Amino acid sequence: MNLRFKNIIYTLGLISAVFLVWHYRQNDKPQLFMLEGGTMGTTYHIKYFDEESRNFQTQIDSLLKTFNQSLSTYISDSEVSQLNRDSVFNFNLPFFREVVSKSNEITMLTAGAFDPTVMPLVNAWGFGPENRTKIDTSYIDSLRSFVGFEKVIRFNEKKIWKTDNRATLDFSAIAKGYGVDVVADFIKSQGIENLFVEIGGEVSCEGINLKTDNPWRIAIINPESEITHPTFIAQLEPGNKGIATSANNFNYRIIEGVKYSHTISPYSGFPIKQAILSATVVTNDCMTADALATSFMVMGHEKAIELVRRQKEVEAFLIFSDSTGAVNYFVSDKLKDKIKILN
């Protein structure tokens, strides 16, 4: 056998070996699970890769059911509903104490822009479980007398109580993000390293998408698009973070010909009127991101940008209009190499 023929045989063997290794690795990847369902009046979508091929749908649905039993105002005997009827509640399930503590933290950080005691105002404007509308300045002002988390809520390790029994709590601006964290933590506790959890648009990512060998990617909806034909304005690769977006384009009421946003200002008692169109927040946990995204809509983009620049662990992508009506963007420093504007 001459040298040239030997080289050909060697090359073909090497190519075959490389192909077999590649083929083995492709087929040796952990199984991809894609779960979906309903919770908190919305939907969830979960992806994860598991070497043991375990389907956690039943456990996740059970976990979310317990979570809602703690924090949903739409369940009459939930823990938060019990507190809203009474003046004191002893913490039982683990979720209530945690969300109260985080709410207190975000309320102080945002100077009251985030406020779970805004529920009476939410109901008055027809966005809560009572589904009614009452537009009267004097009535709104009367409700504001018992709105203010730091003013009417007290808590310790064992219980929570109200200084004004008329006060009620609504965690809708933080609960979906917290639910994302709870589900993601459960999946990670099973030894899974690559996962994507989304509930109602709030997201937590970990690892990568092993199917494509790329980072997890998130599309951000254009706040000027319609709910029937949503379009995307940006694509984000957040890394191992929690991500939440707040906007008012898809959730509003038209009352006597006037369009009212679902985000109610704790300061005025009225739906917000800000130049900010959308706030996407990226931080270490989705609960914080969810609460801050809502806060930024209340604060407006200028104060939101100031807060982001003060907080090292908070990144944001804000969309807002200027005095001429033109759309502008703010992208915090650490997101600039992770986000792509699509238009």
N, C-alpha and C positions, 0 to 999 in steps of 0.2 A: 504494500500500500504506500503510495507516494505521499510526500509531505502536504501537497495541496489538497488531496482527498481527505487526509487526516484533519486538516484545518476546517474543511467543510463539515465533516461529521461532528467535530467539536463545537462549531458554531451552532449547528442545528440542535445539538444536545443542550447547549446553554440556553438557547431561545425557548426550548421546550420546558426546561426547568423553571425559567422565569415565568412562563405562562402558567405552569402548574402552581407555583407559589402565589401568583396573583389570583388565580381562580380559587385557590383554597382560602385565601384571606377574604375574598368577596363573599364566599359562602359561609365563612366562619364568623361573620359579624353577628352580634346579638340580634335577636328578633325585634322588629319594630312593632310596637303596639300603638294603635290610634283609637282613643276612646272619646266618646262624646255623650252628652246628656243635658238635662236641664237642672238649673238651680238658681235661687235668688231672683226669680222672674226673668232669667236670661238663659244662656247656654254655656256649656263648657266644652273645650277641645283640649285633649291631652295627647302628647306623643312621648314615648320613651323607648329606650332600647334595653332589653333584658336578656342576659346570657342564660337565665333559667326559664325563659319563656313563660313568665307568670302574668296573668291577666288580673289587674287590680280593680276592675270596674265595680264589683260588688262592695269592696272595702271603701272605695272612694265615694260611692253613692251613700253608704252608711255614714261615713265621716261628714259629708256635706249635710246630711239630714240632721245630725247632731249639732253641727255648726249653726244651721238655720234655727234650730230649736232654742239656741242661745240668743241670736242677734236679729232675727227677722221681726219687723214690726207688723208684718202681714200674718203672723201666727199669733192667735189671741192668747195662748198660754206660754209663749216663749219667755225667756228670762227678761229680756228688755221690755216686753209688753207688761209683764208683772210689775216691774219697777214703774213703768209709766202710769199704771193704775194706782200704785201705792206710793209710799214715801221712802221706803227702805227695802233693800234686797241683799240677802247673804249670798255671796258668790258660791256657785256650785260647779257648773261646767267650767273648764279652763279658759274658754274664749272670752267671756264677758270681762273679767278682770284685765286681761291683756289689752283688749281694744279700748277700754276706759283709760288705761295708763298711757297708751300711745296717743289717744285723742287729747289728753291733757298736755302731752309733750308738743304736739303739733299746734294746738291752740295757742300755747305760749310762744312758740317759734314764729307764728304768723300774725301775732298781735290780734287774735280773735277772728281772722278771716276764715279759719276752719272752726266750726262750732256745731257739734251734734245736738245741741239744744234748740236748733233752728226748726225742729219738727212742727211746732204750731204754725209757723209761717209757711212752711212747705204745704201743710194741709190747707191753709187759708187760700193759697194760690192754686189749689187743685192738683198738686203733684204727689200727694201722699196717699195712704191707704183709705182715707175718708172720701177721696175723689170729689171734693166740692170746691167751689170757688167763692171767695168773699173779698171783694175789692172795695175797701173803705179805709181811708187814711186813719181815721180815729180808731177803727178796729185793729188795724195793723199795729198802730202805736201801743194799744193796750196789750197786745201779745208780746211786744218787745220788752215789757216790764218783767217778764219771767223767762227771757232768752238771754243766755250768756253762760257758757260752761263754767267759768271760774266763779261766777256769781251764784249759781244755783246747785252745783254738784260738789259733793264731798265723797271721798272714798279712802279706804285703807286696804290692807291685805285681805281682809275678810268680808267686807261689805261696802255697799254704795248707798248713799242717801241724798235726798233733795232738801234744800233749805226752803224751797217753795214747792208745795205739792202740785201746783199747776204745770210745772216744768215736765217736759217729755224729751226722750232721747231718740234720735234717728241716726243709725250708723251707715246709711246707704252710700255715703261719700267715702267710706273706708272699708266696708265689709267685703266687697268683692276682692279688693287687693289682699286683705287679710286671708280670705278663703283660698286665694291662689297660693299664698305662703304655706298655709296649713296643708294643702294637698301636695305641694312640692316637697315639703319637709317629710311627709309620710313616704313619698316615693323614694326620696334620697335615703331614708332610714332603712329601706330594703336593699341597700347596696348599689343602687342605680346611679350612674354618673352622668348620663346624657338624657336630658328631658326638657320638655317644653309644656308649660301649663298655662292655659288661657281661660278666664272666666269673664264673660261680658266685655271683652276687649282689654282687660288687665292681664299682664303676662309675667311669668318668671321663667328664665332660661338657665340651663346648666349644661356645661360641656358643649358638644357639637351635634349636628345632624349627621349621624354615621352613614345614612343612606347616600348623602352627597359629599361627605367629608368636608363640609363647609360649616361655618358658624351658623347658628340659628338666625333667621332674618325675620324682621317684623315690618309690615307695611303700615304706614300712617295715613289715615283717611283725610282727604281734602275737606276742610271744614266748610267750604263753599259748595260742595257737591250735594246732591239730593239723596234722600234715604232710599228712593227707588232706583237710583243709578249712582251709587257711590264710586268715587274715583280716589286714587291714591296720590299723595303729594310728596311722599318721601319713603325711603327704605332704610331701616336701621339694623345694625348688628351690635346689640348691646353687651354681649359677653355674659358673664354669670351675674345677672342683675335682675331686679324687679322693675317693670315698666308699666306706666299707666298714662292714659290720655283722657283729658276732659275737654269737651266742646259742647256747644249749645245748638248745633245745627239740626240734630235729629230729635231732640227732646224739648218740646215747647208746647204752649197752649195759645190759641187765638181766642181772645175774649173781646167781644164787641168790636171786632175788626182789628184789634191790636195784638201783635205777636209778643208773648212773654216767655223769657228763658226759664228753664227749670232750676237754674242756679240762683238761690236766694241770698242776698247779702245780709249777714247778721247785723251789719251796721245800720242799714236803712229799713230793712224789712221788706224790701221790694226786689224783684228780679234784677240782676246785674245789667248795667249798660256800660260796657267797656269796649275798648278798641281791640282787645285780645280776642282772637277767634278760636284758638286751640292751644292747649298746654300738654306737652308730653314730658313726663318726668322719669328719669332713670336714677335709681339709687340701690342700696344694698338689699332692700326688701320691698315687696310690692305693696304692703300695707302703707308704708310711708309714702311711696310714690303716688298711690291712689289719693291719699289725703292732701298731699301737696299739689297735685294736679287740680283738684277742686279749689284749693286755696288760691292758686295763681289766677284762676278765672275770676275770683272775687277781688283780688288785690289789683289786677291789671298787670300788663307786661312790664312796666317800669319798676314797680316794687318787687315783682317776681324776679327780675334780673338782678336786682340788688341782693335779694336773699340768696340766689344761686351763687353769686360771687362771694358771699360770706361763708357758705357751707361747702366744705371740701368734698363731701360724699354725695352731693346732689348735683345732677346734670340735667339740662333741659333743652328742649326744642320748642320754641314758642312761635306762633303765627299770629300776626296782628296787622291791623290796618293803620295807615298814617292819616294825617289831616286831609290829604287829598283823596283818600279812599283806596290808595294803592296797598297791595299786600306786601308785608315785610316779614323777615325771619330773624330769630335770634337762635344761635347754636352755641352752647357753652363749649369751652375749650376742649374738654376730653371727649366730646362727641363729634368733633369736626372730622376725624378720620374714620368714624363709624357710621356716618349718615350720608345718604345720597339723595339730593333733591331731584325729583323726577320730572319737573316741568321747567 
